[in-house]
Amino acid sequence: MGDTLHSDFRHPRPDVRLHTILRLRWLAVLGQLAAIFIVAQGFDFEVPILPCLIVIGLSAGLNLALQIAFAPTHRLDPVFAAALLAMNIVELAALLMLTGGLQNPFSFLFLAPVLISATALPTRYTIALGLLAATCATILGFFHLPLPWNGDEPLVLPPTYMFGVWLSIIMVLVVTSLYAFQVTEEARKLSDALAATELVLTREQHLTQIDGLAAAAAHELGTPLSTIFLIANELQNAAKDRAPDDPLITDVATIREQAKRCRDILAKITQLSSSGAPFDRMPLTNLIEEVVAPHREFGIDLKIRISGGSPPEPVGLRNPAVLYGIGNLVENAVDFARDAVEINAWWSLEEVNIVISDDGPGIPPDLLKKIGEPYLSRRAVGDSRSGHRGLGLGVFIARTLLERTGAKVGFANRPFPDHGAIVTISWPRERFETGVSGPT
């Protein structure tokens, strides 16, 4: 439970498929050929066609070689994917050097390889590609052939304007790459955290199904066990005329005694069901006691206060999401509490409320508004009673599971001079009792 999950779901980014990079490179080749054709034939500008075709031909030749050497599904190591993107930058720089440098409006295409790297490759490769693109843009500001033009005099733009173009390219590289990286990283974290949530929920559902199977087995075993018990009674009655020390009488008595014992055990299992299928429903007080029971051996005083009103106590489905969610929050409270944890519960005709509070250090103010986001943890080894380093997943999973059942989960700190965290969980009573999961 909680942040002590044994599996770290923060997997590294998957390797990029070669097919993906090659499609982008072929798209660049076609775009470059189209641009040269339009400028040379459509606008009748003077373009160094042969040098440009040599650069484009080298790029196309590399694409063909890679397609022949590797299967389309081949996954590239990040270093090789970064190398191919670096070649894209160099090829673009060569074409721009032949066609006007930064005066060429296509100079902003330096952004494309860096943006791809920001969404698919580790940060260090994105930084390296960004520096390469910035270096090429800087060199092109000083060394380049004239921009293709149809006038007698080549087009010369003011130095101030060219400096603005260079600066805008650098700023776009930095800002756009950072934005793409942040969005991609947050999406990846959320995806991994939701995968962890589904795994936890599946495990809890599996445990609940085991309970149900046990009850079903008790029901099914009842008939053959009754038959065994009946036959044992008949055998015992038939053996009354035998000597008291006859081994048959002893064996029949043992069979009857053990069959009766099995009937008593199965009766206890089937009696645990209040209504409907075994283990399906449980009152709020039983739910809280089941959640709290595993945490009573940690030296923390667990105080449970139930404030029942005039309406009858709510009885809900034995929902694994609710059990895990509340259990995780109780575990966190026990983990950080100094002496005591309080669990208060009350209900009305409209709502069911549970409040979990501890006397620990509380939630840092800068994290209070972000609490419940995945991988939001500053816990180091030894900070908590369990001694585990948290992943920041536990509260996210608990909040996600509880909100799926219709609950509203709030986090706060005790008002000064008290200290500690307070977690408030509230359901519409109808949602709690029906156990319908879904968007809230």
Wavefront OBJ file of the C-alpha trace (Angstrom):
o trace
v 0.000 0.000 0.000
v 0.868 3.657 -0.236
v 4.152 5.000 -1.409
v 5.933 1.787 -0.559
v 4.951 0.055 -3.762
v 7.723 -2.306 -4.762
v 7.519 -1.499 -8.464
v 8.688 1.855 -9.749
v 6.384 2.798 -12.605
v 8.629 5.597 -13.806
v 9.934 3.646 -16.739
v 12.478 5.200 -19.084
v 11.179 6.492 -22.372
v 10.812 3.742 -24.967
v 13.273 3.656 -27.846
v 12.178 5.416 -31.042
v 11.318 3.216 -34.022
v 13.554 3.603 -37.060
v 10.450 3.734 -39.244
v 9.314 6.899 -37.461
v 12.618 8.710 -38.026
v 12.804 7.577 -41.659
v 9.309 8.837 -42.422
v 10.288 12.247 -41.099
v 13.516 12.220 -43.106
v 11.726 11.226 -46.322
v 9.206 13.980 -45.697
v 12.112 16.433 -45.345
v 13.670 15.185 -48.616
v 10.416 15.608 -50.523
v 9.831 19.037 -49.016
v 13.357 20.204 -49.908
v 13.033 18.976 -53.494
v 9.656 20.693 -53.837
v 11.024 23.955 -52.433
v 13.986 23.970 -54.864
v 11.726 23.163 -57.815
v 9.237 25.921 -56.967
v 11.940 28.555 -56.366
v 13.946 27.627 -59.491
v 11.098 26.961 -61.910
v 8.110 28.760 -60.447
v 9.833 32.004 -59.416
v 12.760 31.706 -61.836
v 15.286 32.527 -59.110
v 18.965 31.695 -59.393
v 19.460 28.641 -57.202
v 22.638 26.522 -56.931
v 20.655 23.461 -57.933
v 23.495 20.940 -58.240
v 25.028 21.516 -54.781
v 21.557 21.446 -53.253
v 20.702 18.191 -55.037
v 23.977 16.659 -53.795
v 23.052 17.449 -50.182
v 19.525 16.116 -50.652
v 20.857 13.051 -52.481
v 23.182 12.211 -49.594
v 20.231 12.391 -47.206
v 18.089 10.171 -49.458
v 20.980 7.703 -49.862
v 21.327 7.387 -46.089
v 17.580 6.747 -45.816
v 17.774 3.962 -48.397
v 20.771 2.390 -46.687
v 18.991 2.349 -43.346
v 15.840 0.859 -44.864
v 17.851 -1.928 -46.469
v 19.963 -2.664 -43.392
v 17.206 -2.682 -40.767
v 13.598 -3.793 -40.438
v 10.992 -1.003 -40.189
v 10.147 -2.089 -36.629
v 13.773 -1.797 -35.489
v 14.048 0.413 -32.425
v 16.900 2.844 -32.237
v 18.922 3.467 -29.130
v 18.524 7.097 -28.046
v 22.104 7.918 -29.077
v 21.520 6.709 -32.653
v 18.171 8.478 -32.907
v 19.861 11.658 -31.712
v 22.626 11.155 -34.302
v 20.057 10.952 -37.122
v 18.334 14.099 -35.874
v 21.729 15.817 -35.684
v 22.322 14.875 -39.335
v 18.973 16.485 -40.189
v 20.179 19.706 -38.575
v 23.507 19.610 -40.427
v 21.807 18.853 -43.765
v 19.385 21.748 -43.259
v 22.274 24.036 -42.331
v 24.105 23.039 -45.544
v 21.044 23.800 -47.662
v 20.488 27.115 -45.921
v 24.145 28.063 -46.421
v 23.628 27.576 -50.157
v 20.364 29.531 -50.205
v 20.741 32.685 -48.127
v 21.407 31.537 -44.552
v 19.110 33.078 -41.957
v 17.536 35.259 -44.657
v 15.875 32.098 -45.932
v 12.406 31.765 -44.317
v 12.970 28.006 -43.977
v 15.621 28.667 -41.322
v 12.979 28.121 -38.630
v 12.952 24.427 -39.589
v 15.872 24.085 -37.165
v 13.132 23.699 -34.593
v 11.776 20.388 -35.949
v 14.571 17.949 -34.926
v 14.948 19.565 -31.508
v 11.189 19.394 -30.917
v 11.123 15.708 -31.875
v 13.962 15.051 -29.466
v 12.164 16.892 -26.658
v 9.171 14.571 -26.981
v 11.004 11.267 -27.497
v 14.618 11.358 -26.269
v 16.366 11.929 -22.922
v 16.996 15.507 -21.869
v 20.757 15.454 -22.447
v 20.287 14.639 -26.145
v 17.720 17.401 -26.530
v 20.131 19.891 -24.997
v 22.931 18.714 -27.298
v 20.720 19.011 -30.391
v 19.532 22.441 -29.288
v 23.134 23.613 -28.926
v 23.978 22.172 -32.364
v 21.029 23.967 -33.959
v 21.964 27.236 -32.219
v 25.579 26.873 -33.369
v 24.521 26.258 -36.980
v 22.164 29.243 -36.859
v 24.994 31.434 -35.529
v 27.403 30.316 -38.253
v 24.758 30.933 -40.924
v 24.470 34.499 -39.690
v 28.019 35.152 -40.991
v 28.694 32.596 -43.721
v 26.199 31.917 -46.502
v 25.583 32.447 -50.208
v 23.154 35.183 -51.308
v 19.437 34.517 -51.013
v 18.008 33.507 -54.426
v 16.354 36.596 -55.872
v 15.148 37.847 -59.239
v 16.661 41.323 -59.105
v 19.998 42.456 -60.454
v 21.213 43.174 -56.950
v 21.105 40.488 -54.271
v 18.674 41.040 -51.420
v 20.532 42.373 -48.355
v 18.565 42.688 -45.129
v 19.634 45.096 -42.349
v 21.961 43.622 -39.685
v 19.501 44.565 -36.942
v 16.772 42.583 -38.656
v 19.078 39.581 -39.105
v 20.026 39.708 -35.435
v 16.309 39.641 -34.608
v 15.838 36.571 -36.823
v 18.759 34.828 -35.121
v 17.465 35.728 -31.658
v 13.942 34.570 -32.484
v 15.277 31.198 -33.696
v 17.205 30.716 -30.444
v 14.203 31.710 -28.316
v 11.840 29.467 -30.254
v 14.274 26.560 -29.845
v 14.422 27.035 -26.081
v 10.809 27.891 -25.283
v 9.105 25.404 -27.602
v 11.423 22.538 -26.634
v 10.892 23.175 -22.932
v 7.137 23.290 -23.401
v 7.081 20.091 -25.471
v 9.320 18.339 -22.948
v 7.167 19.373 -19.992
v 3.895 18.352 -21.649
v 5.318 15.001 -22.759
v 6.835 14.300 -19.343
v 3.600 15.094 -17.534
v 1.621 12.905 -19.932
v 4.092 10.050 -19.422
v 3.950 10.381 -15.642
v 0.162 10.439 -15.686
v 0.044 7.397 -17.959
v 2.431 5.438 -15.721
v 0.560 6.483 -12.599
v -2.779 5.411 -14.066
v -1.212 2.080 -15.041
v -0.117 1.666 -11.422
v -3.637 2.557 -10.273
v -5.190 -0.068 -12.518
v -2.683 -2.661 -11.292
v -3.520 -1.919 -7.659
v -7.257 -2.012 -8.346
v -6.894 -5.322 -10.182
v -5.049 -6.775 -7.205
v -7.716 -5.596 -4.774
v -10.485 -6.943 -7.004
v -8.657 -10.255 -7.164
v -8.584 -10.423 -3.361
v -12.295 -9.638 -3.246
v -12.990 -12.365 -5.801
v -11.062 -14.809 -3.615
v -13.392 -13.941 -0.732
v -16.367 -14.519 -2.980
v -14.971 -17.820 -4.218
v -14.443 -18.941 -0.626
v -18.066 -18.209 0.196
v -19.253 -19.901 -3.000
v -17.110 -22.919 -2.192
v -18.653 -23.067 1.283
v -22.094 -23.092 -0.282
v -21.217 -25.786 -2.803
v -19.460 -27.976 -0.235
v -22.465 -27.883 2.054
v -24.439 -30.558 0.142
v -21.744 -33.298 -0.074
v -20.717 -32.576 3.515
v -24.317 -33.044 4.676
v -24.392 -36.356 2.831
v -21.184 -37.473 4.563
v -22.590 -36.431 7.939
v -25.859 -38.326 7.293
v -24.074 -41.500 6.236
v -21.773 -41.259 9.279
v -24.870 -41.095 11.529
v -26.377 -44.170 9.843
v -23.119 -46.100 10.162
v -22.878 -45.163 13.820
v -26.446 -46.357 14.440
v -25.777 -49.591 12.552
v -22.663 -50.279 14.645
v -24.396 -50.008 18.032
v -24.445 -53.804 18.426
v -20.661 -54.086 18.080
v -18.252 -54.172 20.967
v -17.346 -50.726 22.396
v -13.650 -51.260 21.567
v -14.350 -52.138 17.932
v -12.094 -49.976 15.658
v -15.024 -49.441 13.268
v -17.016 -47.595 15.943
v -14.036 -45.347 16.685
v -13.482 -44.546 12.986
v -17.151 -43.779 12.365
v -17.250 -41.478 15.404
v -14.142 -39.652 14.148
v -15.680 -39.184 10.694
v -18.906 -37.852 12.237
v -17.016 -35.486 14.532
v -14.828 -34.051 11.740
v -17.794 -33.699 9.382
v -19.638 -31.734 12.077
v -16.565 -29.539 12.539
v -16.466 -28.799 8.776
v -20.173 -27.916 8.829
v -19.558 -25.436 11.650
v -16.668 -23.790 9.722
v -18.739 -23.484 6.549
v -21.642 -22.077 8.531
v -19.424 -19.307 9.909
v -18.259 -18.420 6.384
v -21.762 -18.241 4.958
v -23.007 -16.191 7.929
v -20.547 -13.396 7.112
v -22.874 -12.232 4.341
v -25.448 -9.689 5.411
v -27.587 -9.912 2.276
v -27.150 -11.129 -1.251
v -23.865 -12.784 -2.187
v -21.354 -13.401 0.611
v -19.060 -10.472 1.458
v -20.909 -8.141 -0.929
v -21.969 -5.451 1.558
v -20.612 -4.003 4.771
v -21.657 -1.196 7.156
v -19.497 1.916 7.378
v -18.175 0.966 10.831
v -17.075 -2.470 9.585
v -15.389 -0.864 6.598
v -13.381 1.472 8.830
v -12.420 -1.325 11.204
v -11.212 -3.524 8.330
v -9.109 -0.668 6.977
v -7.622 0.239 10.361
v -6.914 -3.288 11.619
v -3.581 -3.813 9.757
v -2.120 -0.613 11.272
v -2.718 -1.236 14.983
v 0.707 -2.783 15.594
v 2.876 0.268 14.827
v 2.783 1.941 18.250
v 0.395 4.692 17.102
v -2.819 5.327 19.002
v -5.630 4.853 16.460
v -8.780 6.602 17.679
v -12.024 5.831 15.850
v -15.031 8.049 16.512
v -18.361 7.235 14.906
v -21.069 9.906 15.150
v -24.237 8.211 14.061
v -27.272 10.365 13.592
v -30.918 9.538 13.387
v -30.682 7.983 9.899
v -29.616 4.316 9.909
v -25.946 3.538 9.336
v -25.042 3.460 5.622
v -24.245 0.041 4.209
v -22.171 0.008 1.039
v -20.723 -2.523 -1.327
v -17.411 -4.044 -0.326
v -15.609 -2.014 -2.967
v -11.849 -2.754 -3.378
v -11.291 0.826 -4.581
v -12.752 2.239 -1.348
v -10.843 -0.215 0.849
v -7.530 0.505 -0.836
v -8.053 4.255 -1.053
v -8.966 4.748 2.600
v -6.355 2.213 3.681
v -3.624 4.092 1.846
v -4.565 7.388 3.459
v -4.652 5.759 6.906
v -1.242 4.209 6.228
v 0.197 7.601 5.300
v -1.257 9.119 8.475
v 0.258 6.330 10.607
v 3.551 6.714 8.756
v 3.917 10.392 9.637
v 2.067 10.575 12.960
v 4.018 11.149 16.164
v 1.596 9.646 18.653
v -1.973 9.394 17.376
v -4.229 9.171 14.333
v -7.924 9.981 14.490
v -10.555 8.560 12.139
v -13.890 10.346 12.491
v -16.970 9.226 10.590
v -20.526 10.521 10.475
v -23.460 10.410 8.110
v -26.780 11.973 7.256
v -29.541 11.308 4.778
v -27.505 13.068 2.080
v -23.812 12.425 2.847
v -21.282 9.979 4.262
v -18.106 11.552 5.672
v -14.751 10.224 6.881
v -11.987 12.470 8.242
v -8.466 11.120 8.845
v -6.122 13.341 10.861
v -2.687 12.872 12.420
v -0.326 14.808 14.683
v 2.662 14.656 12.339
v 4.495 17.500 10.588
v 1.646 18.125 8.140
v 1.791 18.803 4.408
v 4.348 21.392 3.207
v 2.478 24.563 2.161
v 3.957 24.565 -1.354
v 2.684 21.000 -1.928
v -0.751 21.449 -0.387
v -2.419 22.622 -3.599
v -0.631 19.967 -5.674
v -1.246 17.035 -3.350
v -2.670 14.073 -5.245
v -0.630 14.581 -8.405
v 1.483 11.590 -9.492
v 5.138 11.407 -8.421
v 4.771 14.358 -6.056
v 6.929 13.275 -3.130
v 9.816 14.682 -1.121
v 10.019 11.750 1.231
v 13.515 10.365 1.663
v 14.499 7.108 3.304
v 13.986 7.507 7.051
v 11.491 10.384 6.826
v 8.574 8.105 7.626
v 8.030 5.342 10.152
v 8.216 2.664 7.454
v 11.659 3.827 6.360
v 10.753 3.543 2.671
v 11.384 6.152 0.040
v 8.057 7.199 -1.473
v 7.311 7.320 -5.183
v 4.603 9.954 -4.814
v 2.122 7.462 -6.273
v 0.222 6.358 -3.169
v -1.902 9.449 -2.589
v -2.538 9.787 -6.330
v -3.799 6.194 -6.526
v -5.926 6.593 -3.403
v -7.477 9.840 -4.611
v -8.120 8.470 -8.100
v -9.786 5.298 -6.807
v -11.948 7.154 -4.286
v -13.058 9.805 -6.783
v -14.081 7.060 -9.179
v -16.580 5.904 -6.538
v -18.091 9.386 -6.275
v -16.088 10.673 -3.315
v -14.645 14.148 -2.902
v -11.187 14.101 -1.307
v -9.703 17.198 0.336
v -6.339 17.808 2.015
v -5.522 20.410 4.648
v -3.342 21.071 7.673
v -4.490 21.506 11.246
v -4.833 25.183 12.203
v -2.008 26.656 14.271
v -0.904 25.910 17.012
v -1.867 22.291 16.258
v 0.110 20.401 13.657
v -0.633 17.509 11.354
v -2.503 16.701 8.167
v -6.249 16.327 7.683
v -7.831 14.311 4.865
v -11.578 14.674 4.286
v -13.520 12.085 2.275
v -17.213 12.593 1.543
v -19.697 10.729 -0.641
v -23.278 11.384 -1.595
v -24.995 8.700 0.481
v -26.672 7.191 -2.562
v -23.329 6.742 -4.362
v -21.747 5.190 -1.260
v -24.553 2.660 -0.834
v -24.947 1.732 -4.489
v -21.188 1.615 -5.126
v -21.517 2.905 -8.704
v -18.066 3.797 -10.068
v -17.392 6.244 -12.841
v -16.656 9.907 -13.548
v -17.621 12.198 -10.698
l 1 2 3 4 5 6 7 8 9 10 11 12 13 14 15 16 17 18 19 20 21 22 23 24 25 26 27 28 29 30 31 32 33 34 35 36 37 38 39 40 41 42 43 44 45 46 47 48 49 50 51 52 53 54 55 56 57 58 59 60 61 62 63 64 65 66 67 68 69 70 71 72 73 74 75 76 77 78 79 80 81 82 83 84 85 86 87 88 89 90 91 92 93 94 95 96 97 98 99 100 101 102 103 104 105 106 107 108 109 110 111 112 113 114 115 116 117 118 119 120 121 122 123 124 125 126 127 128 129 130 131 132 133 134 135 136 137 138 139 140 141 142 143 144 145 146 147 148 149 150 151 152 153 154 155 156 157 158 159 160 161 162 163 164 165 166 167 168 169 170 171 172 173 174 175 176 177 178 179 180 181 182 183 184 185 186 187 188 189 190 191 192 193 194 195 196 197 198 199 200 201 202 203 204 205 206 207 208 209 210 211 212 213 214 215 216 217 218 219 220 221 222 223 224 225 226 227 228 229 230 231 232 233 234 235 236 237 238 239 240 241 242 243 244 245 246 247 248 249 250 251 252 253 254 255 256 257 258 259 260 261 262 263 264 265 266 267 268 269 270 271 272 273 274 275 276 277 278 279 280 281 282 283 284 285 286 287 288 289 290 291 292 293 294 295 296 297 298 299 300 301 302 303 304 305 306 307 308 309 310 311 312 313 314 315 316 317 318 319 320 321 322 323 324 325 326 327 328 329 330 331 332 333 334 335 336 337 338 339 340 341 342 343 344 345 346 347 348 349 350 351 352 353 354 355 356 357 358 359 360 361 362 363 364 365 366 367 368 369 370 371 372 373 374 375 376 377 378 379 380 381 382 383 384 385 386 387 388 389 390 391 392 393 394 395 396 397 398 399 400 401 402 403 404 405 406 407 408 409 410 411 412 413 414 415 416 417 418 419 420 421 422 423 424 425 426 427 428 429 430 431 432 433 434 435 436 437 438 439 440
